[in-house]
Amino acid sequence: MTPVNILIVDDREENIIALEALLARDDIRMFSTTSPNEALKIAWESQIAIALIDVQMPGMDGFELVEMLKSNPRTKDIMIIFVTALSKETKYVVKGLDMGAIDYLYKPLDPYITSAKVDSFIQLARYQADMKQKNEDLQNYALVIKNSADIICTVDAQNLAIQTINPAVEKILGFKAEDMIGKSIIDRVIKPEQVAFKNKLGTIIKDNISFTTFEFQFSTFDKSAIWVECRAAYRNKTIFFNISDISPTKSYQLQLIKSKEAAEYGKRIKEAFLANMSHELRTPISGIIGLIDILKETTITEQQSGMLNLLETSSQSLLGVINDVLDISKMEAGKFSIVRTPNNLYDLLNALYSLLKFKADKKGIEFFLEIDPEVPKYIMVDSLRLNQVLMNLLSNAINFTDRGFVRLKTSLIKNHTDKVKLKFIVEDSGIGIPANRLSTIFDSFEQAEETTTNKYGGTGLGLTIVKNLIELKGGELNVSSRPGKGSVFSFTNWYHVVEKPKKDASVQPDKTLTSFNKVRILVAEDNLVNQFMISKMLKGWDADIEIVENGRKALENLRDHDYDIILMDTHMPELNGYDTAKSIRIDFDEPKRSIPIISLSAAAFDHEQNQAIAAGMNDVLSKPFQPYQLHEKIKKLLDSETTKKPA
C-alpha cells in the first residue's frame, strides 16, 4: 500500500514532536517544519495529501500559508486541517473554512479525536487518489478509443440502439459518429445477413456471453459491402463492440481459396490426363509386347526373330519413356514411395554391369566396375530404384561417350554401428557438359545442348528422375564436368547393413505353365489386340474363355453363365471395370457374388490400383505383363477358392 504523505507545520518544535508521536503508523509518511516558507517548498516537491497547519506562526500565519497553497494548481488539492489554540468562535472557523480548510483541531489536542479525524482524512485521501488515477485511466482510454482505427461502440441490449461510437466509423463505414447515435446496429449489416446478426446478438444476451468474436458483412454509406470482425462483450444490459475492417484479409483469403481450388482442379485434371494417357499408351504397347511373346513361340526364321527383337526393343524403349513421365508426375504429386528390402548389393551391381557391358562393347569403349572391398554385401535398399538411378546415369555415360571409358565405382565413406555411408560414382570420358548448363540438366526435358537430342536422342527426363529419386532416398547428388573431357556424377547415402536374406521362394518365370483345363474364364476387355493376346495365352493353357468388350455385357454373361474367374479391364465403354466389380459384389447372389476378379489395367498410379481393390477386385495386374505373371495370379486365386469349398 502506498503511504499517504502528511505535512505538519508548527512554529513550536515540541508540538511537532507530539503530533508525530500521536500519528506514527506504517501507512503514512510524515514531513514536518517550523517554517511556512519551508512548508511551501515541501508541498511543491512532495505529493502532500494532508497538511496539519498551526494558525498562529510568526512572519506568516496559517491563513496566509493556506492561501498560497490553494492558489497554486500543484498544491490546491491538499486537505488542510488547522491546529489552533484560538477561540472557537464562529468567525475564526468560517475564515479557515473559507480559506479551504476542511476541519479544525483545537489545542490542547485530544489524542483520540485527533487520531480519529486524521484517520478519516487518510481514508478520504486514499479515495481521492484512487479516483484521480481512475479519471486519468478513463481519459487515456478515451484517447485510445477516439484515435482507434477500429469502430468502438456501446449498444443498448434492449433495443440494439447505438449509445456511443468513436470517429473511426466515418473512416470505415462513411457515416458521421453523431449521426449513428440512437440508430440500430442491425441497420449497418447487409440485408441478407441482418436476421443472422440479430440472432447472434440475441444469443449473446440470452446466454450472458462475456466475450465472443464473429464475422459479418456491413453496409457502408455508399451501399457497398465490407467484411468486418466483431469482438463483442456483454455486461449490465450493454453490448460493447470492437469492429475491425477485415475486407483486405478476406479478399486475400478468398484469392488463396480460389488459387488452391484452381491448383487442386489443375492437379486433378493432370492426374486424370496422365491416368488416361497411361491407359491409352500402355494398352497398345501391352498388346504389342504380348503379341511379340506369342510370335516368339511360333516357328519363325532367324531374320524374323531379329525383327521381333528389334520390335521388342522399340516397344520397351517407348514404355520406358512413358514410365519416366509417370514417375516424374508421381514425384511431383508426392505419391512416390521408396520401399527398402534386404538385397545383395554386389549382385545388383554385377547384374547392371553385365546388362550394359554389351552396349559399351558395341560402341568400342571400356566399361569398368570397381567395388571397394569394405563395402558390405547385404544392405537395406530399394533395389528397383537404385537400379533405376544407376541405369540412367550409366546409360547416359555410355550414350554420350564415343571413345575412352565409363566407370562405375562404389566405395565406403563412413561406418557407424549397423549403418554405412556409401558413395556411388559414374565417370566417363565423353562429350562433357558446359559450365553454364550444369544448373539446368536436372530440369525436366532439358539436355546439355540443343543439338544433343538430334545427335544422341533421349527425352531429357532421366537426370530429373535420378535427382528426385536420390533426394527421396535421403541422398545427395553432385556433378562435375569439362566439355570434351567427360563428366563425373556421384551420390551418397546411408544404408542399414543386414544379414544375408533367406532365398526368395516366389514363383520364377517358367516356360512350362500348368494347364487350366475345364477352367471357365470371363474376359472383359475392349481392346481388340489385347483380346487376341489374352485369348491366345488362355487357350494355350487349355482354359475355356468368353470375351466381352464392356462391363455391361460382362454382367449379362455372368447372369446367364457360370465362370470360375473374371479378368477385368478397368477402362471400358458403357460400364467401366470398377463399377462392374461393385455391381457383382452387391447385386449378385452367392456364389457368383464372390467370384475371383483380377484387374488387368494399364493404370500406373497407386490410387487407381487401390481403387480397383476397393471396388471389390481380388488382385491387380498392370499392363504390360509377362504370361507367367498372369498365370501365377490366376492359379493363386483358383487354389484359394478350392480350399474354401467344403470337402
ZAVEX-152335 format. One record per residue (C-alpha): y negated, x, z negated; residue number from 1. Coordinates in Angstrom, 1 decimal. Each point is the difference from the previous one (the first is absolute). Layout:
// residues N
{{Y X Z} NUM},
...
END
This chain:
// residues 647
{{0.0 0.0 0.0} 1},
{{-3.4 1.4 1.0} 2},
{{-2.2 0.6 -3.1} 3},
{{-3.2 -2.1 -0.4} 4},
{{-3.2 2.2 -0.3} 5},
{{-2.2 -0.9 -2.9} 6},
{{-3.5 1.6 -0.6} 7},
{{-1.4 0.1 -3.6} 8},
{{-3.8 0.7 -0.2} 9},
{{-1.6 0.4 -3.5} 10},
{{-2.6 2.4 -1.4} 11},
{{2.0 0.6 -3.1} 12},
{{3.1 2.2 0.3} 13},
{{1.7 -1.6 -3.0} 14},
{{-0.1 -3.5 1.7} 15},
{{1.6 1.4 3.1} 16},
{{2.8 1.6 -2.1} 17},
{{0.6 -3.2 -1.8} 18},
{{0.2 -2.1 3.2} 19},
{{2.3 2.6 1.7} 20},
{{2.3 -0.1 -3.1} 21},
{{0.0 -3.8 0.1} 22},
{{0.7 -0.4 3.7} 23},
{{2.4 2.9 0.5} 24},
{{3.1 -1.1 2.1} 25},
{{2.0 1.3 3.0} 26},
{{-1.2 -2.4 2.6} 27},
{{-3.7 0.9 -0.2} 28},
{{-2.0 3.2 0.7} 29},
{{-3.2 0.4 -2.1} 30},
{{-3.2 1.8 1.0} 31},
{{-2.8 0.3 -2.6} 32},
{{-3.5 1.4 -0.2} 33},
{{-3.1 -0.2 -2.2} 34},
{{-2.4 0.3 3.0} 35},
{{-0.8 -3.0 2.2} 36},
{{-0.8 2.4 2.9} 37},
{{3.5 1.6 -0.4} 38},
{{1.4 -3.5 -0.1} 39},
{{-1.5 -0.7 3.4} 40},
{{1.6 3.1 1.4} 41},
{{3.4 -0.8 -1.5} 42},
{{-0.2 -3.6 1.4} 43},
{{-0.8 1.4 3.4} 44},
{{2.8 2.5 0.1} 45},
{{2.8 -2.0 -1.6} 46},
{{1.2 -3.5 0.6} 47},
{{-1.1 -1.5 -3.2} 48},
{{1.3 -3.5 -0.7} 49},
{{-1.5 -0.8 -3.4} 50},
{{-3.0 1.5 -1.7} 51},
{{-0.8 -0.4 -3.8} 52},
{{-3.7 0.8 -0.3} 53},
{{-2.2 0.3 -3.1} 54},
{{-3.2 -2.0 0.4} 55},
{{-2.3 2.3 -2.1} 56},
{{-0.1 3.5 1.4} 57},
{{-2.9 2.5 0.1} 58},
{{-1.6 0.7 3.4} 59},
{{1.8 -2.8 1.9} 60},
{{1.4 -3.0 -1.8} 61},
{{3.1 -1.9 0.9} 62},
{{-1.8 -2.7 1.9} 63},
{{-1.6 2.6 2.3} 64},
{{3.3 1.8 0.6} 65},
{{1.7 -3.3 0.9} 66},
{{-2.8 -0.9 2.4} 67},
{{0.5 3.3 1.8} 68},
{{3.7 -0.4 0.1} 69},
{{-0.2 -3.5 1.4} 70},
{{-2.5 1.0 2.7} 71},
{{2.4 2.5 1.5} 72},
{{2.7 -1.4 2.4} 73},
{{2.4 2.6 -1.2} 74},
{{-0.2 -1.0 -3.7} 75},
{{-1.2 -3.6 0.1} 76},
{{3.5 -1.4 -0.7} 77},
{{0.5 1.8 -3.3} 78},
{{0.6 -2.5 -2.8} 79},
{{-2.7 0.6 -2.7} 80},
{{0.6 -0.6 -3.7} 81},
{{-3.1 0.6 -2.2} 82},
{{0.6 1.6 -3.4} 83},
{{-3.0 -0.7 -2.3} 84},
{{-1.2 -0.3 -3.6} 85},
{{-3.0 -2.1 1.0} 86},
{{-0.4 -3.6 -1.0} 87},
{{2.4 -2.6 1.5} 88},
{{-3.0 -2.0 1.1} 89},
{{0.5 -1.9 3.2} 90},
{{-2.9 1.8 1.8} 91},
{{1.8 3.4 -0.3} 92},
{{3.3 -1.5 1.1} 93},
{{-1.6 -1.7 3.0} 94},
{{-1.8 3.1 1.0} 95},
{{3.3 2.0 0.0} 96},
{{1.8 -2.6 2.0} 97},
{{-2.8 -0.2 2.5} 98},
{{0.2 3.7 0.5} 99},
{{3.7 -0.4 1.0} 100},
{{1.9 0.4 -3.3} 101},
{{3.1 -2.1 -0.6} 102},
{{0.2 0.2 -3.8} 103},
{{-1.4 1.4 -3.2} 104},
{{1.6 1.9 -2.9} 105},
{{-2.0 0.1 -3.2} 106},
{{-0.1 2.9 -2.4} 107},
{{1.7 0.5 -2.4} 108},
{{2.9 -0.5 2.4} 109},
{{2.9 -2.1 -1.0} 110},
{{3.0 2.0 1.2} 111},
{{2.1 -3.2 0.8} 112},
{{-2.8 -1.7 1.9} 113},
{{-0.9 3.2 1.8} 114},
{{3.6 0.8 1.0} 115},
{{0.6 -3.6 1.1} 116},
{{-3.1 -0.3 2.2} 117},
{{0.5 3.4 1.6} 118},
{{3.7 -0.8 0.7} 119},
{{-1.0 -3.3 1.7} 120},
{{-2.6 1.8 2.2} 121},
{{2.6 2.7 0.8} 122},
{{2.3 -2.8 1.4} 123},
{{-3.0 -1.4 1.8} 124},
{{-0.8 3.4 1.5} 125},
{{3.6 0.4 1.2} 126},
{{-0.1 -3.5 1.6} 127},
{{-3.3 0.8 1.7} 128},
{{1.4 3.4 1.3} 129},
{{3.0 -1.8 1.3} 130},
{{-2.1 -2.7 1.7} 131},
{{-2.2 2.7 1.6} 132},
{{3.1 1.8 1.3} 133},
{{1.4 -3.2 1.4} 134},
{{-3.3 -0.8 1.7} 135},
{{-0.1 3.4 1.6} 136},
{{3.6 -0.5 1.2} 137},
{{-0.9 -3.4 1.4} 138},
{{-3.0 1.5 1.8} 139},
{{2.3 2.7 1.4} 140},
{{2.5 -2.6 1.1} 141},
{{-2.7 -2.1 1.5} 142},
{{-1.2 3.0 2.0} 143},
{{3.6 0.7 1.2} 144},
{{0.5 -3.6 1.0} 145},
{{-3.4 -0.2 1.8} 146},
{{0.8 3.1 2.0} 147},
{{3.7 -0.6 0.5} 148},
{{1.3 0.0 3.6} 149},
{{2.3 -2.8 -1.0} 150},
{{-0.9 -3.6 -0.6} 151},
{{0.1 -0.6 -3.7} 152},
{{-0.5 -3.6 -1.2} 153},
{{1.0 -2.5 -2.7} 154},
{{1.4 -3.5 0.8} 155},
{{0.1 -3.1 -2.1} 156},
{{3.7 -0.8 -0.5} 157},
{{-0.7 -3.8 -0.1} 158},
{{-1.8 -0.5 3.3} 159},
{{0.5 3.5 1.6} 160},
{{-3.8 0.4 0.5} 161},
{{-1.4 3.5 0.1} 162},
{{-2.1 0.7 -3.2} 163},
{{-1.1 3.6 0.7} 164},
{{0.4 2.3 2.9} 165},
{{-1.3 3.4 0.9} 166},
{{-2.0 1.1 3.1} 167},
{{3.1 1.4 1.8} 168},
{{0.7 -3.5 1.2} 169},
{{-2.8 0.3 2.6} 170},
{{1.4 3.3 1.4} 171},
{{3.6 -1.3 0.1} 172},
{{-0.3 -3.7 0.9} 173},
{{-3.7 -0.2 1.2} 174},
{{-1.1 -2.5 -2.7} 175},
{{-2.8 0.6 -2.4} 176},
{{1.1 0.2 -3.7} 177},
{{-2.4 -2.8 -1.2} 178},
{{1.3 -2.4 2.7} 179},
{{3.6 0.4 -1.3} 180},
{{-0.7 -1.1 -3.5} 181},
{{1.5 -3.4 -0.7} 182},
{{2.0 -0.1 3.3} 183},
{{3.8 -0.2 -0.1} 184},
{{1.8 3.2 0.6} 185},
{{2.6 -2.0 2.0} 186},
{{-2.6 -0.5 2.7} 187},
{{0.0 3.7 0.7} 188},
{{3.7 0.0 1.0} 189},
{{0.9 -0.7 3.6} 190},
{{1.0 -3.6 0.3} 191},
{{3.8 0.5 0.8} 192},
{{0.3 1.9 -3.3} 193},
{{-2.2 -2.1 -2.3} 194},
{{2.8 -2.1 -1.4} 195},
{{2.1 3.1 -0.7} 196},
{{-3.0 1.8 -1.7} 197},
{{-0.7 -3.1 -2.1} 198},
{{3.6 -0.2 -1.1} 199},
{{0.0 3.7 -0.9} 200},
{{-3.0 -0.5 -2.2} 201},
{{1.7 -3.0 -1.5} 202},
{{3.0 2.1 -0.9} 203},
{{-2.2 2.7 -1.6} 204},
{{-1.8 -2.7 -2.2} 205},
{{3.2 -1.9 -0.9} 206},
{{2.0 3.1 -0.9} 207},
{{-3.0 1.7 -1.7} 208},
{{0.6 3.1 2.1} 209},
{{-2.1 2.9 -1.4} 210},
{{0.0 2.0 3.3} 211},
{{1.4 -0.3 3.5} 212},
{{-0.6 1.2 3.5} 213},
{{0.3 -1.8 3.3} 214},
{{-1.2 0.1 3.6} 215},
{{-1.7 -2.7 2.1} 216},
{{-2.4 -0.4 2.9} 217},
{{-3.6 -0.9 -0.7} 218},
{{-2.5 -1.5 2.4} 219},
{{-3.3 1.9 0.5} 220},
{{-3.5 -1.4 0.7} 221},
{{0.6 0.5 3.7} 222},
{{3.3 -2.0 -0.2} 223},
{{2.2 3.1 0.5} 224},
{{3.0 0.6 -2.2} 225},
{{0.6 3.1 -2.1} 226},
{{2.9 1.1 -2.2} 227},
{{-0.8 0.4 -3.7} 228},
{{1.9 1.0 -3.0} 229},
{{-0.7 -2.1 -3.1} 230},
{{0.5 1.4 -3.4} 231},
{{-0.3 -2.9 -2.4} 232},
{{0.0 -0.2 -3.8} 233},
{{-0.1 -3.3 -2.0} 234},
{{-1.6 -0.4 -3.4} 235},
{{-1.9 -2.7 -1.9} 236},
{{0.1 -2.5 2.9} 237},
{{-1.6 2.6 2.3} 238},
{{1.6 1.9 2.9} 239},
{{-1.3 3.5 0.5} 240},
{{0.2 1.2 3.6} 241},
{{-0.2 3.5 1.6} 242},
{{0.3 -0.6 3.8} 243},
{{0.4 3.0 2.4} 244},
{{-0.3 0.0 3.7} 245},
{{3.4 1.3 1.3} 246},
{{-0.5 -0.9 3.6} 247},
{{0.1 3.6 1.2} 248},
{{3.2 0.7 -2.0} 249},
{{1.6 -3.3 1.3} 250},
{{-1.0 0.9 3.5} 251},
{{1.6 3.4 -0.4} 252},
{{3.1 -1.5 -1.5} 253},
{{0.3 -2.5 2.8} 254},
{{-0.3 2.8 2.5} 255},
{{2.7 1.9 -1.8} 256},
{{2.3 -3.0 0.0} 257},
{{-0.6 -0.6 3.7} 258},
{{0.6 3.7 0.7} 259},
{{3.1 -0.1 -2.1} 260},
{{1.3 -3.1 1.8} 261},
{{-0.9 1.5 3.4} 262},
{{1.8 3.2 -1.0} 263},
{{3.1 -2.0 -1.2} 264},
{{-0.1 -2.1 3.1} 265},
{{-0.2 3.1 2.2} 266},
{{2.8 1.5 -2.0} 267},
{{2.2 -3.1 0.4} 268},
{{-0.8 0.0 3.7} 269},
{{0.8 3.7 0.3} 270},
{{3.3 -0.5 -1.9} 271},
{{0.9 -3.0 2.1} 272},
{{-0.9 1.9 3.2} 273},
{{2.1 3.0 -1.0} 274},
{{2.9 -2.2 -1.1} 275},
{{-0.1 -1.8 3.3} 276},
{{-0.5 3.3 1.9} 277},
{{2.9 1.5 -1.9} 278},
{{2.2 -2.9 0.9} 279},
{{-1.1 -0.2 3.6} 280},
{{0.5 3.7 0.6} 281},
{{3.0 0.8 -2.2} 282},
{{1.9 -3.0 1.4} 283},
{{0.2 1.2 3.6} 284},
{{0.5 3.6 -1.2} 285},
{{2.8 -1.2 -2.2} 286},
{{1.6 -1.7 3.1} 287},
{{-0.4 3.2 2.1} 288},
{{1.5 2.3 -2.7} 289},
{{2.8 -2.6 -0.5} 290},
{{0.8 -0.1 3.7} 291},
{{0.0 3.8 0.2} 292},
{{2.7 0.0 -2.8} 293},
{{2.0 -2.6 1.9} 294},
{{-0.3 1.8 3.3} 295},
{{1.2 3.3 -1.6} 296},
{{3.2 -1.8 -1.0} 297},
{{0.7 -0.8 3.7} 298},
{{1.3 2.3 2.6} 299},
{{-2.9 2.0 1.4} 300},
{{-0.6 3.1 2.1} 301},
{{-1.5 3.2 -1.4} 302},
{{-3.3 -0.8 1.9} 303},
{{-0.1 -3.5 -1.5} 304},
{{0.6 1.4 -3.4} 305},
{{-2.9 2.4 0.4} 306},
{{-2.2 -2.8 1.1} 307},
{{1.0 -2.1 -3.0} 308},
{{-0.8 2.9 -2.3} 309},
{{-3.5 0.2 1.6} 310},
{{-0.4 -3.7 -0.4} 311},
{{1.0 0.2 -3.6} 312},
{{-2.4 2.9 -0.7} 313},
{{-2.8 -1.9 1.6} 314},
{{0.8 -3.1 -2.1} 315},
{{0.2 1.9 -3.2} 316},
{{-3.3 1.7 0.8} 317},
{{-1.7 -3.4 0.6} 318},
{{1.6 -1.3 -3.2} 319},
{{-1.4 3.1 -1.9} 320},
{{-3.6 -0.8 1.2} 321},
{{0.4 -3.6 -1.2} 322},
{{1.3 1.1 -3.3} 323},
{{-2.9 2.5 -0.4} 324},
{{-2.6 -2.7 0.5} 325},
{{1.8 -2.3 -2.4} 326},
{{0.4 2.8 -2.6} 327},
{{-3.8 0.7 0.1} 328},
{{-0.7 -3.8 -0.4} 329},
{{2.3 -0.1 -3.0} 330},
{{-1.8 3.0 -1.6} 331},
{{-3.4 -1.6 0.6} 332},
{{1.2 -3.2 -1.6} 333},
{{1.5 1.8 -3.0} 334},
{{3.5 -1.3 0.8} 335},
{{1.6 3.3 0.7} 336},
{{2.4 1.2 -2.7} 337},
{{1.7 3.3 -0.8} 338},
{{3.6 -0.2 -1.1} 339},
{{1.3 3.2 -1.6} 340},
{{3.7 0.6 -0.3} 341},
{{2.2 3.1 -0.7} 342},
{{0.3 2.0 3.2} 343},
{{1.3 3.4 1.2} 344},
{{-3.2 1.7 1.3} 345},
{{1.8 2.8 1.8} 346},
{{2.1 -2.6 2.0} 347},
{{-3.1 -1.9 0.9} 348},
{{-1.9 3.1 1.2} 349},
{{3.0 1.3 1.9} 350},
{{0.6 -3.3 1.7} 351},
{{-3.6 -0.1 1.0} 352},
{{0.2 3.5 1.3} 353},
{{3.1 -0.7 2.0} 354},
{{-1.5 -3.1 1.5} 355},
{{-3.1 1.8 1.3} 356},
{{1.5 3.3 0.9} 357},
{{1.2 -1.3 3.3} 358},
{{-3.6 -1.1 0.9} 359},
{{-1.4 3.4 -1.0} 360},
{{2.8 1.9 2.0} 361},
{{-0.8 -2.2 3.0} 362},
{{-3.7 1.2 -0.1} 363},
{{1.1 3.6 -0.5} 364},
{{-1.6 0.4 -3.4} 365},
{{1.5 1.4 -3.2} 366},
{{0.6 -2.5 -2.9} 367},
{{0.5 1.4 -3.5} 368},
{{1.1 -1.7 -3.2} 369},
{{-0.8 1.9 -3.3} 370},
{{1.0 -1.4 -3.4} 371},
{{-0.9 2.0 -3.1} 372},
{{3.3 0.6 -2.0} 373},
{{-1.8 -1.2 -3.1} 374},
{{-0.5 -3.5 1.5} 375},
{{2.4 -2.4 -1.8} 376},
{{2.6 -1.6 2.1} 377},
{{-0.1 -3.6 -1.4} 378},
{{-3.3 -1.8 -0.7} 379},
{{-1.4 -3.5 -0.3} 380},
{{-1.6 -0.7 3.3} 381},
{{-0.6 -2.8 2.6} 382},
{{2.1 1.8 2.7} 383},
{{-1.1 -2.5 2.7} 384},
{{-3.7 0.7 -0.6} 385},
{{0.4 3.7 -0.5} 386},
{{1.9 0.1 3.2} 387},
{{-2.7 -2.0 1.7} 388},
{{-2.7 2.4 -1.2} 389},
{{1.8 3.1 1.1} 390},
{{1.2 -1.5 3.2} 391},
{{-3.6 -0.9 1.0} 392},
{{-1.3 3.5 -0.9} 393},
{{2.8 1.8 1.6} 394},
{{0.0 -2.1 3.2} 395},
{{-3.7 0.6 0.3} 396},
{{0.5 3.7 -0.5} 397},
{{2.7 0.2 2.6} 398},
{{-1.9 -2.3 2.4} 399},
{{-3.2 2.1 -0.2} 400},
{{1.7 3.4 0.2} 401},
{{0.8 1.4 3.5} 402},
{{1.0 3.5 -1.1} 403},
{{0.7 1.8 -3.3} 404},
{{1.5 -1.8 -3.0} 405},
{{0.1 -2.9 -2.4} 406},
{{0.9 0.6 -3.7} 407},
{{1.0 -2.4 -2.8} 408},
{{-0.2 1.7 -3.3} 409},
{{0.7 -1.5 -3.5} 410},
{{-0.9 1.9 -3.2} 411},
{{-0.1 -0.5 -3.7} 412},
{{-3.6 0.0 -1.5} 413},
{{0.6 -1.0 -3.6} 414},
{{2.9 -0.8 -2.2} 415},
{{-0.4 -2.3 -3.1} 416},
{{3.1 -1.1 -1.9} 417},
{{1.6 -2.6 2.3} 418},
{{-2.9 0.0 2.5} 419},
{{-0.9 2.3 2.9} 420},
{{-3.0 0.3 2.2} 421},
{{1.1 0.7 3.5} 422},
{{-2.1 1.1 3.0} 423},
{{1.0 -0.9 3.6} 424},
{{-1.6 2.1 2.8} 425},
{{0.1 -0.8 3.7} 426},
{{-1.4 2.9 2.0} 427},
{{-0.3 0.4 3.8} 428},
{{-1.5 2.4 2.6} 429},
{{-1.2 -2.9 2.1} 430},
{{-3.3 -1.0 1.5} 431},
{{-1.7 -0.4 -3.4} 432},
{{-2.8 -2.4 -1.0} 433},
{{-3.8 0.6 0.3} 434},
{{-1.8 0.2 -3.3} 435},
{{-2.2 -2.9 0.8} 436},
{{3.0 -2.3 0.5} 437},
{{1.9 0.9 -3.2} 438},
{{-1.7 -2.7 -1.9} 439},
{{0.9 -2.8 2.5} 440},
{{3.6 0.8 0.9} 441},
{{1.3 -2.2 -2.8} 442},
{{-1.9 -3.1 1.2} 443},
{{2.0 -2.6 1.9} 444},
{{0.3 0.4 3.7} 445},
{{-1.8 3.4 -0.2} 446},
{{1.2 3.2 1.7} 447},
{{-1.4 3.6 -0.1} 448},
{{-1.4 -0.3 3.6} 449},
{{-0.6 -2.9 2.4} 450},
{{2.2 1.8 2.5} 451},
{{2.9 0.3 -2.5} 452},
{{1.4 -3.4 0.7} 453},
{{0.0 0.6 3.8} 454},
{{1.8 3.3 -0.4} 455},
{{2.3 -0.4 -3.0} 456},
{{0.2 -3.8 -0.5} 457},
{{0.1 -1.7 -3.4} 458},
{{-2.0 -2.9 -1.6} 459},
{{-1.9 2.0 -2.6} 460},
{{1.7 -1.9 -2.8} 461},
{{2.4 2.6 -1.3} 462},
{{-2.4 2.0 -2.2} 463},
{{-1.6 -3.2 -1.4} 464},
{{3.5 -1.0 -1.2} 465},
{{0.7 3.5 -1.3} 466},
{{-3.2 0.1 -2.0} 467},
{{0.5 -3.5 -1.5} 468},
{{3.7 0.6 -0.8} 469},
{{-0.8 3.3 -1.8} 470},
{{-2.8 -1.6 -2.0} 471},
{{2.2 -3.0 -0.9} 472},
{{2.6 2.4 -1.3} 473},
{{-2.7 1.6 -2.1} 474},
{{-0.2 3.2 2.1} 475},
{{-2.7 2.0 1.6} 476},
{{-0.3 0.9 3.7} 477},
{{-1.8 3.0 1.3} 478},
{{-0.6 1.4 3.5} 479},
{{-1.3 3.1 1.6} 480},
{{-0.2 0.9 3.6} 481},
{{-1.5 2.3 2.7} 482},
{{-0.2 -1.0 3.6} 483},
{{2.5 1.9 2.1} 484},
{{1.6 1.5 -3.1} 485},
{{1.8 -2.9 -1.6} 486},
{{-0.1 -2.3 -3.0} 487},
{{1.4 -0.1 -3.5} 488},
{{0.6 -3.4 -1.7} 489},
{{1.1 0.1 -3.7} 490},
{{0.5 -2.5 -2.8} 491},
{{1.0 0.2 -3.6} 492},
{{1.6 -2.5 -2.4} 493},
{{1.8 -0.2 -3.3} 494},
{{3.7 -1.1 0.1} 495},
{{2.5 -0.7 -2.8} 496},
{{3.1 2.2 0.1} 497},
{{3.3 -1.9 -0.2} 498},
{{3.7 0.6 -0.1} 499},
{{2.1 -0.3 3.1} 500},
{{0.3 -3.7 0.8} 501},
{{3.3 -1.7 0.4} 502},
{{1.2 -0.5 3.5} 503},
{{-1.4 -3.1 1.7} 504},
{{2.9 -2.5 0.4} 505},
{{-2.0 -2.2 2.4} 506},
{{1.6 -0.9 3.3} 507},
{{-0.5 2.6 2.7} 508},
{{-0.3 -0.8 3.7} 509},
{{3.5 -0.5 1.4} 510},
{{0.9 -0.3 3.6} 511},
{{2.9 -2.3 -1.0} 512},
{{-1.3 -3.2 -1.5} 513},
{{2.3 -2.7 -1.4} 514},
{{0.5 -3.2 1.9} 515},
{{-1.7 -3.3 -0.9} 516},
{{2.8 -2.1 1.5} 517},
{{-0.4 -3.7 -0.7} 518},
{{-3.4 0.6 -1.6} 519},
{{-2.4 -2.7 1.3} 520},
{{-3.6 1.3 0.3} 521},
{{-3.1 -1.9 0.9} 522},
{{-2.8 2.1 1.5} 523},
{{-3.6 -1.3 0.1} 524},
{{-1.9 2.4 2.4} 525},
{{-2.7 -0.9 2.6} 526},
{{0.0 3.3 1.8} 527},
{{2.5 0.0 3.0} 528},
{{0.6 3.8 -0.1} 529},
{{0.7 -0.1 -3.7} 530},
{{2.2 -3.0 0.5} 531},
{{2.1 1.9 2.5} 532},
{{0.1 3.2 -2.1} 533},
{{1.1 -1.8 -3.2} 534},
{{2.4 -2.1 2.0} 535},
{{1.7 3.2 1.4} 536},
{{0.1 1.5 -3.5} 537},
{{1.6 -3.0 -1.7} 538},
{{2.4 -0.7 2.8} 539},
{{1.1 3.6 -0.1} 540},
{{1.0 -0.7 -3.6} 541},
{{1.9 -3.1 1.1} 542},
{{-2.4 -2.4 -1.7} 543},
{{-0.4 -3.7 1.1} 544},
{{-3.7 -0.4 0.6} 545},
{{-2.5 -2.7 0.9} 546},
{{-3.6 1.0 1.1} 547},
{{-3.1 -2.3 -0.3} 548},
{{-3.6 0.9 0.8} 549},
{{-1.9 -1.6 -3.0} 550},
{{0.3 -1.2 -3.5} 551},
{{0.1 -3.7 0.9} 552},
{{3.1 0.5 2.2} 553},
{{1.6 2.1 -2.8} 554},
{{-0.3 -2.9 -2.4} 555},
{{1.5 -2.4 2.5} 556},
{{2.9 2.3 0.7} 557},
{{0.6 0.6 -3.7} 558},
{{0.1 -3.8 -0.6} 559},
{{2.6 -0.5 2.7} 560},
{{2.2 3.1 -0.4} 561},
{{1.3 2.3 -2.7} 562},
{{-0.9 3.7 -0.1} 563},
{{0.8 3.0 -2.3} 564},
{{-3.4 1.7 0.3} 565},
{{-3.4 -0.3 1.8} 566},
{{-2.0 2.8 1.6} 567},
{{-3.6 -1.2 0.1} 568},
{{-3.0 1.5 1.7} 569},
{{-3.2 -0.8 -2.0} 570},
{{-2.5 -0.5 2.9} 571},
{{1.2 -2.8 2.2} 572},
{{-1.7 -2.9 1.8} 573},
{{0.0 -3.6 -1.4} 574},
{{1.4 1.0 -3.3} 575},
{{0.0 3.5 -1.4} 576},
{{2.7 1.7 -1.9} 577},
{{-1.7 -0.3 -3.4} 578},
{{-0.3 -3.8 0.2} 579},
{{3.4 -0.3 1.5} 580},
{{1.6 1.8 -3.0} 581},
{{-2.0 -2.1 -2.5} 582},
{{1.2 -3.2 1.7} 583},
{{3.6 1.2 -0.2} 584},
{{-0.3 0.9 -3.7} 585},
{{-1.7 -3.4 -0.8} 586},
{{1.2 -2.7 2.4} 587},
{{3.7 0.9 0.6} 588},
{{2.9 -0.8 -2.3} 589},
{{2.5 2.6 -1.2} 590},
{{1.7 2.0 1.3} 591},
{{-2.5 0.2 2.9} 592},
{{-2.9 0.4 -2.4} 593},
{{1.3 3.3 -1.2} 594},
{{1.0 1.5 3.4} 595},
{{-0.9 3.7 0.2} 596},
{{-3.1 0.7 2.1} 597},
{{-1.1 3.4 1.3} 598},
{{-3.5 0.4 1.2} 599},
{{-0.1 2.0 3.2} 600},
{{-3.7 0.7 0.1} 601},
{{-2.3 2.5 1.8} 602},
{{-2.3 -0.3 -3.0} 603},
{{-1.0 3.4 -1.4} 604},
{{-2.0 -1.1 -3.1} 605},
{{1.6 -0.4 -3.4} 606},
{{-1.7 -3.4 -0.6} 607},
{{1.7 -1.4 3.1} 608},
{{3.3 1.2 -1.2} 609},
{{-0.7 -1.4 -3.5} 610},
{{-1.0 -3.3 1.6} 611},
{{3.4 -0.2 1.8} 612},
{{1.8 0.5 -3.3} 613},
{{-2.3 -2.6 -1.7} 614},
{{0.8 -2.5 2.8} 615},
{{3.7 0.2 -1.0} 616},
{{1.4 2.7 2.3} 617},
{{2.6 2.2 -1.6} 618},
{{-0.8 3.3 1.8} 619},
{{-2.4 1.5 2.5} 620},
{{0.7 2.4 2.8} 621},
{{-3.1 1.4 1.9} 622},
{{0.1 0.4 3.7} 623},
{{0.9 2.3 1.7} 624},
{{3.2 0.6 -1.8} 625},
{{3.3 1.8 0.6} 626},
{{3.2 -2.1 0.6} 627},
{{1.7 1.4 -3.1} 628},
{{-3.0 -1.2 -2.2} 629},
{{0.4 -3.6 1.2} 630},
{{3.8 0.2 -0.4} 631},
{{-0.4 1.4 -3.6} 632},
{{-2.3 -2.9 -1.1} 633},
{{2.1 -2.7 1.6} 634},
{{3.2 1.4 -1.6} 635},
{{-1.7 0.3 -3.4} 636},
{{-1.1 -3.6 0.0} 637},
{{3.3 -1.3 1.3} 638},
{{1.9 1.9 -2.7} 639},
{{-2.3 -1.4 -2.6} 640},
{{0.7 -3.5 1.2} 641},
{{3.7 0.6 -0.1} 642},
{{-0.1 1.1 -3.6} 643},
{{-1.9 -3.2 -0.9} 644},
{{2.6 -2.3 1.4} 645},
{{2.7 -1.1 -2.5} 646},
{{3.5 1.3 0.6} 647},
END
